[in-house]
Every structure is written in C-alpha cells, then in structure tokens.
Amino acid sequence: MGYLDNLAFDSRLQYLARRFGIESPLEVSSIEWKGHSFYHVSGVDQNGQRVLIEVFRIGALRKLEPVLVFEYPPPIRDLYPN
C-alpha cells in the first residue's frame, strides 16, 4: 500500500470525516508544489460541498506528517476556499 491508500483507510481520518458530517468514501489526492509532494484528504458533506479534512507531506524519515494550516501550499488553498 502506498501513501494514498494509507490515508484513504486511516481510521482517525474516517472519524474526523464523520465529525464534519462526511460519509465515506474519502478522496485522497496529491499535488506537487516547489519540489514537494502534498497529500490532501477530503470528502463531500451533506450539502454536497467538498470539505478538506487534512493535508500531509512526506517528512525526513519518509513518513507522512500533517501540515499546519498556515503552511498549506496555494494550490491546495485554492481548491478549498472556505
């Protein structure tokens, strides 16, 4: 399993999604920005709007690390304006 699969089936993210009113399946996508890969997890809420759940990048130990909101790359911020 790769990074995308790991995130799609992460039980903590599934729990967060339900708290936001999002039912499975979650969508995991990647964006390359300034030489780094960012993985964003989202879902569709009850109003039919796509909601961002969390953003990750690959850290120094080749493991996924959550990205702080103010560090989200502009391409991801543009996808989720709210």
N, CA, C and O atoms as a Maestro MAE file, in Angstrom:
{
 s_m_m2io_version
 :::
 2.0.0
}

f_m_ct {
 s_m_title
 :::
 protein
 m_atom[328] {
  # First column is atom index #
  i_m_mmod_type
  r_m_x_coord
  r_m_y_coord
  r_m_z_coord
  i_m_residue_number
  s_m_chain_name
  s_m_pdb_residue_name
  s_m_pdb_atom_name
  i_m_atomic_number
  :::
  1 25 0.835 -1.185 0.000 1 A "MET " " N  " 7
  2 3 0.000 0.000 0.000 1 A "MET " " CA " 6
  3 2 0.879 1.248 0.000 1 A "MET " " C  " 6
  4 15 1.896 1.308 0.692 1 A "MET " " O  " 8
  5 25 0.471 2.239 -0.787 2 A "GLY " " N  " 7
  6 3 1.210 3.491 -0.837 2 A "GLY " " CA " 6
  7 2 0.617 4.527 0.100 2 A "GLY " " C  " 6
  8 15 -0.317 4.251 0.852 2 A "GLY " " O  " 8
  9 25 1.177 5.722 0.037 3 A "TYR " " N  " 7
  10 3 0.712 6.802 0.912 3 A "TYR " " CA " 6
  11 2 -0.771 7.104 0.702 3 A "TYR " " C  " 6
  12 15 -1.504 7.321 1.668 3 A "TYR " " O  " 8
  13 25 -1.214 7.117 -0.554 4 A "LEU " " N  " 7
  14 3 -2.619 7.437 -0.828 4 A "LEU " " CA " 6
  15 2 -3.550 6.407 -0.207 4 A "LEU " " C  " 6
  16 15 -4.567 6.765 0.387 4 A "LEU " " O  " 8
  17 25 -3.209 5.136 -0.339 5 A "ASP " " N  " 7
  18 3 -4.037 4.075 0.246 5 A "ASP " " CA " 6
  19 2 -4.045 4.157 1.766 5 A "ASP " " C  " 6
  20 15 -5.089 3.988 2.396 5 A "ASP " " O  " 8
  21 25 -2.890 4.416 2.351 6 A "ASN " " N  " 7
  22 3 -2.810 4.527 3.812 6 A "ASN " " CA " 6
  23 2 -3.743 5.610 4.324 6 A "ASN " " C  " 6
  24 15 -4.424 5.413 5.331 6 A "ASN " " O  " 8
  25 25 -3.785 6.744 3.652 7 A "LEU " " N  " 7
  26 3 -4.640 7.843 4.093 7 A "LEU " " CA " 6
  27 2 -6.112 7.547 3.869 7 A "LEU " " C  " 6
  28 15 -6.946 7.893 4.705 7 A "LEU " " O  " 8
  29 25 -6.438 6.917 2.761 8 A "ALA " " N  " 7
  30 3 -7.844 6.650 2.435 8 A "ALA " " CA " 6
  31 2 -8.501 5.745 3.465 8 A "ALA " " C  " 6
  32 15 -9.710 5.826 3.680 8 A "ALA " " O  " 8
  33 25 -7.719 4.884 4.104 9 A "PHE " " N  " 7
  34 3 -8.289 3.928 5.049 9 A "PHE " " CA " 6
  35 2 -7.888 4.206 6.500 9 A "PHE " " C  " 6
  36 15 -8.086 3.355 7.367 9 A "PHE " " O  " 8
  37 25 -7.335 5.373 6.767 10 A "ASP " " N  " 7
  38 3 -6.905 5.732 8.120 10 A "ASP " " CA " 6
  39 2 -8.121 5.930 9.017 10 A "ASP " " C  " 6
  40 15 -8.987 6.751 8.712 10 A "ASP " " O  " 8
  41 25 -8.197 5.193 10.113 11 A "SER " " N  " 7
  42 3 -9.379 5.245 10.980 11 A "SER " " CA " 6
  43 2 -9.540 6.606 11.658 11 A "SER " " C  " 6
  44 15 -10.668 7.036 11.899 11 A "SER " " O  " 8
  45 25 -8.445 7.287 11.969 12 A "ARG " " N  " 7
  46 3 -8.541 8.616 12.578 12 A "ARG " " CA " 6
  47 2 -9.159 9.617 11.609 12 A "ARG " " C  " 6
  48 15 -9.976 10.449 12.004 12 A "ARG " " O  " 8
  49 25 -8.766 9.534 10.343 13 A "LEU " " N  " 7
  50 3 -9.337 10.439 9.342 13 A "LEU " " CA " 6
  51 2 -10.803 10.112 9.080 13 A "LEU " " C  " 6
  52 15 -11.610 11.013 8.850 13 A "LEU " " O  " 8
  53 25 -11.148 8.834 9.113 14 A "GLN " " N  " 7
  54 3 -12.552 8.442 8.955 14 A "GLN " " CA " 6
  55 2 -13.382 9.036 10.093 14 A "GLN " " C  " 6
  56 15 -14.491 9.522 9.871 14 A "GLN " " O  " 8
  57 25 -12.844 8.994 11.301 15 A "TYR " " N  " 7
  58 3 -13.537 9.563 12.463 15 A "TYR " " CA " 6
  59 2 -13.712 11.076 12.297 15 A "TYR " " C  " 6
  60 15 -14.803 11.600 12.523 15 A "TYR " " O  " 8
  61 25 -12.642 11.780 11.904 16 A "LEU " " N  " 7
  62 3 -12.745 13.227 11.677 16 A "LEU " " CA " 6
  63 2 -13.780 13.546 10.609 16 A "LEU " " C  " 6
  64 15 -14.547 14.499 10.746 16 A "LEU " " O  " 8
  65 25 -13.802 12.760 9.562 17 A "ALA " " N  " 7
  66 3 -14.760 12.986 8.480 17 A "ALA " " CA " 6
  67 2 -16.189 12.892 9.001 17 A "ALA " " C  " 6
  68 15 -17.025 13.735 8.677 17 A "ALA " " O  " 8
  69 25 -16.468 11.887 9.792 18 A "ARG " " N  " 7
  70 3 -17.819 11.745 10.352 18 A "ARG " " CA " 6
  71 2 -18.173 12.937 11.233 18 A "ARG " " C  " 6
  72 15 -19.325 13.370 11.251 18 A "ARG " " O  " 8
  73 25 -17.203 13.470 11.960 19 A "ARG " " N  " 7
  74 3 -17.447 14.655 12.799 19 A "ARG " " CA " 6
  75 2 -17.819 15.864 11.945 19 A "ARG " " C  " 6
  76 15 -18.572 16.731 12.391 19 A "ARG " " O  " 8
  77 25 -17.294 15.927 10.717 20 A "PHE " " N  " 7
  78 3 -17.625 17.005 9.783 20 A "PHE " " CA " 6
  79 2 -18.907 16.711 9.006 20 A "PHE " " C  " 6
  80 15 -19.320 17.516 8.171 20 A "PHE " " O  " 8
  81 25 -19.539 15.570 9.268 21 A "GLY " " N  " 7
  82 3 -20.745 15.199 8.543 21 A "GLY " " CA " 6
  83 2 -20.466 14.584 7.191 21 A "GLY " " C  " 6
  84 15 -21.312 14.624 6.298 21 A "GLY " " O  " 8
  85 25 -19.281 14.013 7.034 22 A "ILE " " N  " 7
  86 3 -18.873 13.413 5.764 22 A "ILE " " CA " 6
  87 2 -18.904 11.902 5.908 22 A "ILE " " C  " 6
  88 15 -18.346 11.343 6.852 22 A "ILE " " O  " 8
  89 25 -19.551 11.262 4.977 23 A "GLU " " N  " 7
  90 3 -19.562 9.802 4.948 23 A "GLU " " CA " 6
  91 2 -18.508 9.320 3.959 23 A "GLU " " C  " 6
  92 15 -18.098 10.064 3.068 23 A "GLU " " O  " 8
  93 25 -18.082 8.099 4.115 24 A "SER " " N  " 7
  94 3 -17.116 7.501 3.192 24 A "SER " " CA " 6
  95 2 -17.713 7.462 1.797 24 A "SER " " C  " 6
  96 15 -18.938 7.480 1.679 24 A "SER " " O  " 8
  97 25 -16.951 7.413 0.776 25 A "PRO " " N  " 7
  98 3 -15.503 7.279 0.758 25 A "PRO " " CA " 6
  99 2 -14.805 8.640 0.829 25 A "PRO " " C  " 6
  100 15 -15.340 9.658 0.390 25 A "PRO " " O  " 8
  101 25 -13.622 8.625 1.382 26 A "LEU " " N  " 7
  102 3 -12.785 9.810 1.380 26 A "LEU " " CA " 6
  103 2 -11.975 9.822 0.094 26 A "LEU " " C  " 6
  104 15 -11.654 8.772 -0.462 26 A "LEU " " O  " 8
  105 25 -11.652 11.012 -0.368 27 A "GLU " " N  " 7
  106 3 -10.828 11.146 -1.567 27 A "GLU " " CA " 6
  107 2 -9.455 11.647 -1.144 27 A "GLU " " C  " 6
  108 15 -9.343 12.619 -0.397 27 A "GLU " " O  " 8
  109 25 -8.427 10.989 -1.618 28 A "VAL " " N  " 7
  110 3 -7.055 11.397 -1.325 28 A "VAL " " CA " 6
  111 2 -6.378 11.716 -2.645 28 A "VAL " " C  " 6
  112 15 -6.381 10.903 -3.570 28 A "VAL " " O  " 8
  113 25 -5.795 12.910 -2.725 29 A "SER " " N  " 7
  114 3 -5.102 13.338 -3.940 29 A "SER " " CA " 6
  115 2 -3.746 13.902 -3.559 29 A "SER " " C  " 6
  116 15 -3.496 14.242 -2.402 29 A "SER " " O  " 8
  117 25 -2.883 13.993 -4.547 30 A "SER " " N  " 7
  118 3 -1.567 14.575 -4.284 30 A "SER " " CA " 6
  119 2 -1.330 15.748 -5.220 30 A "SER " " C  " 6
  120 15 -1.841 15.796 -6.339 30 A "SER " " O  " 8
  121 25 -0.542 16.688 -4.728 31 A "ILE " " N  " 7
  122 3 -0.154 17.867 -5.503 31 A "ILE " " CA " 6
  123 2 1.344 18.050 -5.315 31 A "ILE " " C  " 6
  124 15 1.856 17.959 -4.199 31 A "ILE " " O  " 8
  125 25 2.033 18.306 -6.406 32 A "GLU " " N  " 7
  126 3 3.457 18.638 -6.348 32 A "GLU " " CA " 6
  127 2 3.566 20.159 -6.338 32 A "GLU " " C  " 6
  128 15 2.981 20.837 -7.182 32 A "GLU " " O  " 8
  129 25 4.311 20.682 -5.387 33 A "TRP " " N  " 7
  130 3 4.485 22.132 -5.308 33 A "TRP " " CA " 6
  131 2 5.876 22.440 -4.793 33 A "TRP " " C  " 6
  132 15 6.256 22.010 -3.704 33 A "TRP " " O  " 8
  133 25 6.632 23.185 -5.579 34 A "LYS " " N  " 7
  134 3 8.004 23.581 -5.234 34 A "LYS " " CA " 6
  135 2 8.863 22.383 -4.828 34 A "LYS " " C  " 6
  136 15 9.615 22.443 -3.855 34 A "LYS " " O  " 8
  137 25 8.739 21.304 -5.586 35 A "GLY " " N  " 7
  138 3 9.569 20.128 -5.362 35 A "GLY " " CA " 6
  139 2 9.142 19.216 -4.232 35 A "GLY " " C  " 6
  140 15 9.872 18.291 -3.876 35 A "GLY " " O  " 8
  141 25 7.965 19.461 -3.656 36 A "HIS " " N  " 7
  142 3 7.473 18.636 -2.552 36 A "HIS " " CA " 6
  143 2 6.109 18.053 -2.903 36 A "HIS " " C  " 6
  144 15 5.316 18.680 -3.606 36 A "HIS " " O  " 8
  145 25 5.849 16.856 -2.410 37 A "SER " " N  " 7
  146 3 4.538 16.218 -2.587 37 A "SER " " CA " 6
  147 2 3.670 16.504 -1.371 37 A "SER " " C  " 6
  148 15 4.094 16.314 -0.232 37 A "SER " " O  " 8
  149 25 2.452 16.962 -1.628 38 A "PHE " " N  " 7
  150 3 1.469 17.187 -0.576 38 A "PHE " " CA " 6
  151 2 0.273 16.298 -0.857 38 A "PHE " " C  " 6
  152 15 -0.161 16.180 -2.003 38 A "PHE " " O  " 8
  153 25 -0.259 15.677 0.173 39 A "TYR " " N  " 7
  154 3 -1.409 14.787 0.053 39 A "TYR " " CA " 6
  155 2 -2.560 15.416 0.821 39 A "TYR " " C  " 6
  156 15 -2.430 15.733 2.003 39 A "TYR " " O  " 8
  157 25 -3.694 15.595 0.140 40 A "HIS " " N  " 7
  158 3 -4.843 16.189 0.827 40 A "HIS " " CA " 6
  159 2 -6.003 15.208 0.826 40 A "HIS " " C  " 6
  160 15 -6.280 14.536 -0.167 40 A "HIS " " O  " 8
  161 25 -6.676 15.148 1.978 41 A "VAL " " N  " 7
  162 3 -7.787 14.226 2.197 41 A "VAL " " CA " 6
  163 2 -9.055 15.062 2.289 41 A "VAL " " C  " 6
  164 15 -9.114 16.033 3.043 41 A "VAL " " O  " 8
  165 25 -10.070 14.681 1.520 42 A "SER " " N  " 7
  166 3 -11.322 15.432 1.522 42 A "SER " " CA " 6
  167 2 -12.502 14.485 1.373 42 A "SER " " C  " 6
  168 15 -12.346 13.291 1.116 42 A "SER " " O  " 8
  169 25 -13.673 15.052 1.541 43 A "GLY " " N  " 7
  170 3 -14.912 14.308 1.366 43 A "GLY " " CA " 6
  171 2 -16.028 15.276 1.036 43 A "GLY " " C  " 6
  172 15 -15.824 16.490 1.032 43 A "GLY " " O  " 8
  173 25 -17.191 14.750 0.761 44 A "VAL " " N  " 7
  174 3 -18.347 15.575 0.413 44 A "VAL " " CA " 6
  175 2 -19.290 15.601 1.607 44 A "VAL " " C  " 6
  176 15 -19.659 14.555 2.141 44 A "VAL " " O  " 8
  177 25 -19.681 16.821 2.026 45 A "ASP " " N  " 7
  178 3 -20.577 16.935 3.177 45 A "ASP " " CA " 6
  179 2 -22.032 16.738 2.757 45 A "ASP " " C  " 6
  180 15 -22.319 16.457 1.593 45 A "ASP " " O  " 8
  181 25 -22.941 16.887 3.710 46 A "GLN " " N  " 7
  182 3 -24.362 16.645 3.449 46 A "GLN " " CA " 6
  183 2 -24.968 17.659 2.491 46 A "GLN " " C  " 6
  184 15 -26.029 17.411 1.919 46 A "GLN " " O  " 8
  185 25 -24.300 18.810 2.308 47 A "ASN " " N  " 7
  186 3 -24.773 19.828 1.365 47 A "ASN " " CA " 6
  187 2 -24.173 19.651 -0.023 47 A "ASN " " C  " 6
  188 15 -24.441 20.444 -0.925 47 A "ASN " " O  " 8
  189 25 -23.368 18.620 -0.192 48 A "GLY " " N  " 7
  190 3 -22.760 18.351 -1.487 48 A "GLY " " CA " 6
  191 2 -21.486 19.136 -1.752 48 A "GLY " " C  " 6
  192 15 -20.989 19.142 -2.878 48 A "GLY " " O  " 8
  193 25 -20.950 19.801 -0.732 49 A "GLN " " N  " 7
  194 3 -19.722 20.570 -0.908 49 A "GLN " " CA " 6
  195 2 -18.514 19.750 -0.472 49 A "GLN " " C  " 6
  196 15 -18.565 19.012 0.512 49 A "GLN " " O  " 8
  197 25 -17.426 19.896 -1.225 50 A "ARG " " N  " 7
  198 3 -16.199 19.193 -0.879 50 A "ARG " " CA " 6
  199 2 -15.552 19.898 0.308 50 A "ARG " " C  " 6
  200 15 -15.433 21.123 0.327 50 A "ARG " " O  " 8
  201 25 -15.136 19.108 1.297 51 A "VAL " " N  " 7
  202 3 -14.560 19.630 2.536 51 A "VAL " " CA " 6
  203 2 -13.170 19.026 2.729 51 A "VAL " " C  " 6
  204 15 -12.988 17.812 2.633 51 A "VAL " " O  " 8
  205 25 -12.207 19.881 3.000 52 A "LEU " " N  " 7
  206 3 -10.848 19.433 3.284 52 A "LEU " " CA " 6
  207 2 -10.775 18.917 4.715 52 A "LEU " " C  " 6
  208 15 -11.240 19.581 5.641 52 A "LEU " " O  " 8
  209 25 -10.198 17.750 4.894 53 A "ILE " " N  " 7
  210 3 -10.062 17.169 6.228 53 A "ILE " " CA " 6
  211 2 -8.654 17.394 6.767 53 A "ILE " " C  " 6
  212 15 -8.488 17.860 7.894 53 A "ILE " " O  " 8
  213 25 -7.645 17.066 5.973 54 A "GLU " " N  " 7
  214 3 -6.272 17.261 6.445 54 A "GLU " " CA " 6
  215 2 -5.303 17.213 5.269 54 A "GLU " " C  " 6
  216 15 -5.601 16.639 4.222 54 A "GLU " " O  " 8
  217 25 -4.130 17.833 5.465 55 A "VAL " " N  " 7
  218 3 -3.067 17.864 4.460 55 A "VAL " " CA " 6
  219 2 -1.810 17.268 5.092 55 A "VAL " " C  " 6
  220 15 -1.505 17.524 6.257 55 A "VAL " " O  " 8
  221 25 -1.088 16.471 4.305 56 A "PHE " " N  " 7
  222 3 0.138 15.814 4.770 56 A "PHE " " CA " 6
  223 2 1.253 16.032 3.761 56 A "PHE " " C  " 6
  224 15 1.007 16.342 2.595 56 A "PHE " " O  " 8
  225 25 2.483 15.864 4.231 57 A "ARG " " N  " 7
  226 3 3.652 15.811 3.351 57 A "ARG " " CA " 6
  227 2 4.566 14.709 3.874 57 A "ARG " " C  " 6
  228 15 4.383 14.207 4.983 57 A "ARG " " O  " 8
  229 25 5.539 14.346 3.072 58 A "ILE " " N  " 7
  230 3 6.493 13.314 3.466 58 A "ILE " " CA " 6
  231 2 7.627 13.988 4.237 58 A "ILE " " C  " 6
  232 15 8.269 14.910 3.736 58 A "ILE " " O  " 8
  233 25 7.861 13.521 5.450 59 A "GLY " " N  " 7
  234 3 8.894 14.103 6.303 59 A "GLY " " CA " 6
  235 2 10.265 13.499 6.051 59 A "GLY " " C  " 6
  236 15 10.449 12.680 5.151 59 A "GLY " " O  " 8
  237 25 11.214 13.919 6.861 60 A "ALA " " N  " 7
  238 3 12.603 13.484 6.716 60 A "ALA " " CA " 6
  239 2 12.764 11.975 6.865 60 A "ALA " " C  " 6
  240 15 13.659 11.389 6.256 60 A "ALA " " O  " 8
  241 25 11.916 11.343 7.663 61 A "LEU " " N  " 7
  242 3 12.004 9.897 7.867 61 A "LEU " " CA " 6
  243 2 11.131 9.117 6.883 61 A "LEU " " C  " 6
  244 15 10.851 7.937 7.092 61 A "LEU " " O  " 8
  245 25 10.702 9.787 5.808 62 A "ARG " " N  " 7
  246 3 9.863 9.175 4.757 62 A "ARG " " CA " 6
  247 2 8.510 8.732 5.305 62 A "ARG " " C  " 6
  248 15 7.929 7.759 4.823 62 A "ARG " " O  " 8
  249 25 8.013 9.443 6.308 63 A "LYS " " N  " 7
  250 3 6.690 9.164 6.879 63 A "LYS " " CA " 6
  251 2 5.799 10.374 6.655 63 A "LYS " " C  " 6
  252 15 6.277 11.499 6.513 63 A "LYS " " O  " 8
  253 25 4.494 10.121 6.625 64 A "LEU " " N  " 7
  254 3 3.541 11.212 6.469 64 A "LEU " " CA " 6
  255 2 3.526 12.088 7.713 64 A "LEU " " C  " 6
  256 15 3.496 11.590 8.838 64 A "LEU " " O  " 8
  257 25 3.548 13.404 7.496 65 A "GLU " " N  " 7
  258 3 3.455 14.365 8.588 65 A "GLU " " CA " 6
  259 2 2.333 15.343 8.275 65 A "GLU " " C  " 6
  260 15 2.244 15.816 7.142 65 A "GLU " " O  " 8
  261 25 1.471 15.663 9.239 66 A "PRO " " N  " 7
  262 3 0.428 16.653 8.988 66 A "PRO " " CA " 6
  263 2 1.054 18.027 8.764 66 A "PRO " " C  " 6
  264 15 2.093 18.358 9.336 66 A "PRO " " O  " 8
  265 25 0.400 18.810 7.924 67 A "VAL " " N  " 7
  266 3 0.856 20.162 7.602 67 A "VAL " " CA " 6
  267 2 -0.021 21.149 8.362 67 A "VAL " " C  " 6
  268 15 -1.244 21.013 8.380 67 A "VAL " " O  " 8
  269 25 0.602 22.139 8.987 68 A "LEU " " N  " 7
  270 3 -0.161 23.175 9.671 68 A "LEU " " CA " 6
  271 2 -0.935 24.012 8.656 68 A "LEU " " C  " 6
  272 15 -0.479 24.207 7.529 68 A "LEU " " O  " 8
  273 25 -2.084 24.497 9.050 69 A "VAL " " N  " 7
  274 3 -2.970 25.212 8.120 69 A "VAL " " CA " 6
  275 2 -2.253 26.367 7.430 69 A "VAL " " C  " 6
  276 15 -2.415 26.554 6.224 69 A "VAL " " O  " 8
  277 25 -1.473 27.137 8.160 70 A "PHE " " N  " 7
  278 3 -0.822 28.291 7.537 70 A "PHE " " CA " 6
  279 2 0.311 27.889 6.589 70 A "PHE " " C  " 6
  280 15 0.865 28.743 5.897 70 A "PHE " " O  " 8
  281 25 0.662 26.597 6.549 71 A "GLU " " N  " 7
  282 3 1.691 26.101 5.636 71 A "GLU " " CA " 6
  283 2 1.112 25.397 4.410 71 A "GLU " " C  " 6
  284 15 1.867 24.884 3.584 71 A "GLU " " O  " 8
  285 25 -0.213 25.365 4.281 72 A "TYR " " N  " 7
  286 3 -0.809 24.723 3.106 72 A "TYR " " CA " 6
  287 2 -0.316 25.435 1.853 72 A "TYR " " C  " 6
  288 15 -0.303 26.665 1.810 72 A "TYR " " O  " 8
  289 25 0.089 24.687 0.839 73 A "PRO " " N  " 7
  290 3 0.524 25.334 -0.397 73 A "PRO " " CA " 6
  291 2 -0.670 25.991 -1.105 73 A "PRO " " C  " 6
  292 15 -1.795 25.505 -0.997 73 A "PRO " " O  " 8
  293 25 -0.432 27.082 -1.821 74 A "PRO " " N  " 7
  294 3 -1.525 27.787 -2.505 74 A "PRO " " CA " 6
  295 2 -2.404 26.904 -3.390 74 A "PRO " " C  " 6
  296 15 -3.617 27.111 -3.415 74 A "PRO " " O  " 8
  297 25 -1.849 25.922 -4.124 75 A "PRO " " N  " 7
  298 3 -2.755 25.106 -4.950 75 A "PRO " " CA " 6
  299 2 -3.821 24.369 -4.130 75 A "PRO " " C  " 6
  300 15 -4.936 24.170 -4.612 75 A "PRO " " O  " 8
  301 25 -3.495 23.966 -2.911 76 A "ILE " " N  " 7
  302 3 -4.489 23.293 -2.068 76 A "ILE " " CA " 6
  303 2 -5.452 24.317 -1.489 76 A "ILE " " C  " 6
  304 15 -6.657 24.071 -1.438 76 A "ILE " " O  " 8
  305 25 -4.939 25.461 -1.052 77 A "ARG " " N  " 7
  306 3 -5.828 26.516 -0.535 77 A "ARG " " CA " 6
  307 2 -6.834 26.946 -1.591 77 A "ARG " " C  " 6
  308 15 -7.984 27.240 -1.268 77 A "ARG " " O  " 8
  309 25 -6.415 26.984 -2.845 78 A "ASP " " N  " 7
  310 3 -7.317 27.390 -3.930 78 A "ASP " " CA " 6
  311 2 -8.425 26.364 -4.174 78 A "ASP " " C  " 6
  312 15 -9.519 26.728 -4.604 78 A "ASP " " O  " 8
  313 25 -8.150 25.088 -3.903 79 A "LEU " " N  " 7
  314 3 -9.166 24.047 -4.099 79 A "LEU " " CA " 6
  315 2 -10.277 24.108 -3.060 79 A "LEU " " C  " 6
  316 15 -11.413 23.718 -3.328 79 A "LEU " " O  " 8
  317 25 -9.938 24.601 -1.866 80 A "TYR " " N  " 7
  318 3 -10.884 24.619 -0.743 80 A "TYR " " CA " 6
  319 2 -10.943 26.036 -0.171 80 A "TYR " " C  " 6
  320 15 -10.315 26.315 0.850 80 A "TYR " " O  " 8
  321 25 -11.686 26.926 -0.816 81 A "PRO " " N  " 7
  322 3 -11.674 28.336 -0.401 81 A "PRO " " CA " 6
  323 2 -12.306 28.607 0.959 81 A "PRO " " C  " 6
  324 15 -12.018 29.639 1.566 81 A "PRO " " O  " 8
  325 25 -13.153 27.717 1.453 82 A "ASN " " N  " 7
  326 3 -13.828 28.003 2.733 82 A "ASN " " CA " 6
  327 2 -13.075 27.414 3.872 82 A "ASN " " C  " 6
  328 15 -13.490 27.551 5.023 82 A "ASN " " O  " 8
  :::
 }
 m_bond[327] {
  # First column is bond index #
  i_m_from
  i_m_to
  i_m_order
  :::
  1 1 2 1
  2 2 3 1
  3 3 4 2
  4 3 5 1
  5 5 6 1
  6 6 7 1
  7 7 8 2
  8 7 9 1
  9 9 10 1
  10 10 11 1
  11 11 12 2
  12 11 13 1
  13 13 14 1
  14 14 15 1
  15 15 16 2
  16 15 17 1
  17 17 18 1
  18 18 19 1
  19 19 20 2
  20 19 21 1
  21 21 22 1
  22 22 23 1
  23 23 24 2
  24 23 25 1
  25 25 26 1
  26 26 27 1
  27 27 28 2
  28 27 29 1
  29 29 30 1
  30 30 31 1
  31 31 32 2
  32 31 33 1
  33 33 34 1
  34 34 35 1
  35 35 36 2
  36 35 37 1
  37 37 38 1
  38 38 39 1
  39 39 40 2
  40 39 41 1
  41 41 42 1
  42 42 43 1
  43 43 44 2
  44 43 45 1
  45 45 46 1
  46 46 47 1
  47 47 48 2
  48 47 49 1
  49 49 50 1
  50 50 51 1
  51 51 52 2
  52 51 53 1
  53 53 54 1
  54 54 55 1
  55 55 56 2
  56 55 57 1
  57 57 58 1
  58 58 59 1
  59 59 60 2
  60 59 61 1
  61 61 62 1
  62 62 63 1
  63 63 64 2
  64 63 65 1
  65 65 66 1
  66 66 67 1
  67 67 68 2
  68 67 69 1
  69 69 70 1
  70 70 71 1
  71 71 72 2
  72 71 73 1
  73 73 74 1
  74 74 75 1
  75 75 76 2
  76 75 77 1
  77 77 78 1
  78 78 79 1
  79 79 80 2
  80 79 81 1
  81 81 82 1
  82 82 83 1
  83 83 84 2
  84 83 85 1
  85 85 86 1
  86 86 87 1
  87 87 88 2
  88 87 89 1
  89 89 90 1
  90 90 91 1
  91 91 92 2
  92 91 93 1
  93 93 94 1
  94 94 95 1
  95 95 96 2
  96 95 97 1
  97 97 98 1
  98 98 99 1
  99 99 100 2
  100 99 101 1
  101 101 102 1
  102 102 103 1
  103 103 104 2
  104 103 105 1
  105 105 106 1
  106 106 107 1
  107 107 108 2
  108 107 109 1
  109 109 110 1
  110 110 111 1
  111 111 112 2
  112 111 113 1
  113 113 114 1
  114 114 115 1
  115 115 116 2
  116 115 117 1
  117 117 118 1
  118 118 119 1
  119 119 120 2
  120 119 121 1
  121 121 122 1
  122 122 123 1
  123 123 124 2
  124 123 125 1
  125 125 126 1
  126 126 127 1
  127 127 128 2
  128 127 129 1
  129 129 130 1
  130 130 131 1
  131 131 132 2
  132 131 133 1
  133 133 134 1
  134 134 135 1
  135 135 136 2
  136 135 137 1
  137 137 138 1
  138 138 139 1
  139 139 140 2
  140 139 141 1
  141 141 142 1
  142 142 143 1
  143 143 144 2
  144 143 145 1
  145 145 146 1
  146 146 147 1
  147 147 148 2
  148 147 149 1
  149 149 150 1
  150 150 151 1
  151 151 152 2
  152 151 153 1
  153 153 154 1
  154 154 155 1
  155 155 156 2
  156 155 157 1
  157 157 158 1
  158 158 159 1
  159 159 160 2
  160 159 161 1
  161 161 162 1
  162 162 163 1
  163 163 164 2
  164 163 165 1
  165 165 166 1
  166 166 167 1
  167 167 168 2
  168 167 169 1
  169 169 170 1
  170 170 171 1
  171 171 172 2
  172 171 173 1
  173 173 174 1
  174 174 175 1
  175 175 176 2
  176 175 177 1
  177 177 178 1
  178 178 179 1
  179 179 180 2
  180 179 181 1
  181 181 182 1
  182 182 183 1
  183 183 184 2
  184 183 185 1
  185 185 186 1
  186 186 187 1
  187 187 188 2
  188 187 189 1
  189 189 190 1
  190 190 191 1
  191 191 192 2
  192 191 193 1
  193 193 194 1
  194 194 195 1
  195 195 196 2
  196 195 197 1
  197 197 198 1
  198 198 199 1
  199 199 200 2
  200 199 201 1
  201 201 202 1
  202 202 203 1
  203 203 204 2
  204 203 205 1
  205 205 206 1
  206 206 207 1
  207 207 208 2
  208 207 209 1
  209 209 210 1
  210 210 211 1
  211 211 212 2
  212 211 213 1
  213 213 214 1
  214 214 215 1
  215 215 216 2
  216 215 217 1
  217 217 218 1
  218 218 219 1
  219 219 220 2
  220 219 221 1
  221 221 222 1
  222 222 223 1
  223 223 224 2
  224 223 225 1
  225 225 226 1
  226 226 227 1
  227 227 228 2
  228 227 229 1
  229 229 230 1
  230 230 231 1
  231 231 232 2
  232 231 233 1
  233 233 234 1
  234 234 235 1
  235 235 236 2
  236 235 237 1
  237 237 238 1
  238 238 239 1
  239 239 240 2
  240 239 241 1
  241 241 242 1
  242 242 243 1
  243 243 244 2
  244 243 245 1
  245 245 246 1
  246 246 247 1
  247 247 248 2
  248 247 249 1
  249 249 250 1
  250 250 251 1
  251 251 252 2
  252 251 253 1
  253 253 254 1
  254 254 255 1
  255 255 256 2
  256 255 257 1
  257 257 258 1
  258 258 259 1
  259 259 260 2
  260 259 261 1
  261 261 262 1
  262 262 263 1
  263 263 264 2
  264 263 265 1
  265 265 266 1
  266 266 267 1
  267 267 268 2
  268 267 269 1
  269 269 270 1
  270 270 271 1
  271 271 272 2
  272 271 273 1
  273 273 274 1
  274 274 275 1
  275 275 276 2
  276 275 277 1
  277 277 278 1
  278 278 279 1
  279 279 280 2
  280 279 281 1
  281 281 282 1
  282 282 283 1
  283 283 284 2
  284 283 285 1
  285 285 286 1
  286 286 287 1
  287 287 288 2
  288 287 289 1
  289 289 290 1
  290 290 291 1
  291 291 292 2
  292 291 293 1
  293 293 294 1
  294 294 295 1
  295 295 296 2
  296 295 297 1
  297 297 298 1
  298 298 299 1
  299 299 300 2
  300 299 301 1
  301 301 302 1
  302 302 303 1
  303 303 304 2
  304 303 305 1
  305 305 306 1
  306 306 307 1
  307 307 308 2
  308 307 309 1
  309 309 310 1
  310 310 311 1
  311 311 312 2
  312 311 313 1
  313 313 314 1
  314 314 315 1
  315 315 316 2
  316 315 317 1
  317 317 318 1
  318 318 319 1
  319 319 320 2
  320 319 321 1
  321 321 322 1
  322 322 323 1
  323 323 324 2
  324 323 325 1
  325 325 326 1
  326 326 327 1
  327 327 328 2
  :::
 }
}
